[in-house]
Amino acid sequence: MYIPGEFKEDPVISFFASRVFALLVSLVAVLVVIAPRNATAGPLTDQVHESVDAVLKIVSDPELKKETRTVERRRMIRQVAAELFDFTEISQRSLGPHWRARTPAEREEFIALFGDLLEYAYVSKIEMYSGETIRYLGETIDGEQAVVKTRIVLKQGTEVPVDYRMMQKNGRWVVYDVTIEGVSLVANYRSQFNTVIQRSGYRDLVARLKVKQVERPGTQRATP
């Protein structure tokens, strides 16, 4: 995410030049790889595979690749992403202690803005799929919390450890965080959001997110 402002060195402000961007690119690579199920696969691994299959079907469809169907294609990808990721939970955890001070209206606004940012980054990168592969190392479930451990195998042979952190919510399992090479996506955002809020206030963070939303061409939320 790049949000214009004086804090250009900040990962939250200069997303494309930051570690956060590297994490998200790797996350997207996980979601668009093709890998066989193995002995360690479980129900949560199967859930990820189902999302992978659905997304690959969308991005591989010659008709949906046409420019005239961009809005439709991205809406479909967003729907798949929303089934795997809980953007409300991710938003709350990323805002951290500042979440408690927000009114219901402010929370709804932040979820919409941050969710849109994550969805846009997800969609724009997933459309750049180039055939990465993945190895599943297993999953562990502890009550209503779970971790699915994987490794992305890049084309040059480098392996990147990626852990999906999942929780059971409203009767289904959803992703609320991802750690890549030991770095949490949510913790990274939380640290940077806190920095912006401490420097110039919560409303300034929201204003910056709104500016960036307007700057993105063709990214208005589509109605399902």
HELIX and SHEET records of a PDB file:
HELIX    1   1 PHE A   15  ALA A   17  5                                   3    
HELIX    2   2 ARG A   19  LEU A   31  1                                  13    
HELIX    3   3 PRO A   43  SER A   60  1                                  18    
HELIX    4   4 GLU A   67  ARG A   69  5                                   3    
HELIX    5   5 THR A   70  LEU A   84  1                                  15    
HELIX    6   6 PHE A   87  LEU A   95  1                                   9    
HELIX    7   7 GLY A   96  TRP A   99  5                                   4    
HELIX    8   8 PRO A  104  ILE A  126  1                                  23    
HELIX    9   9 LEU A  185  SER A  200  1                                  16    
HELIX   10  10 TYR A  202  GLU A  215  1                                  14    
SHEET    1   A 5 THR A 133  ASP A 142  0                                        
SHEET    2   A 5 GLN A 145  VAL A 153 -1                                        
SHEET    3   A 5 GLU A 159  LYS A 169 -1                                        
SHEET    4   A 5 ARG A 172  ILE A 180 -1                                        
SHEET    5   A 5 VAL A 183  SER A 184 -1                                        
END                                                                             
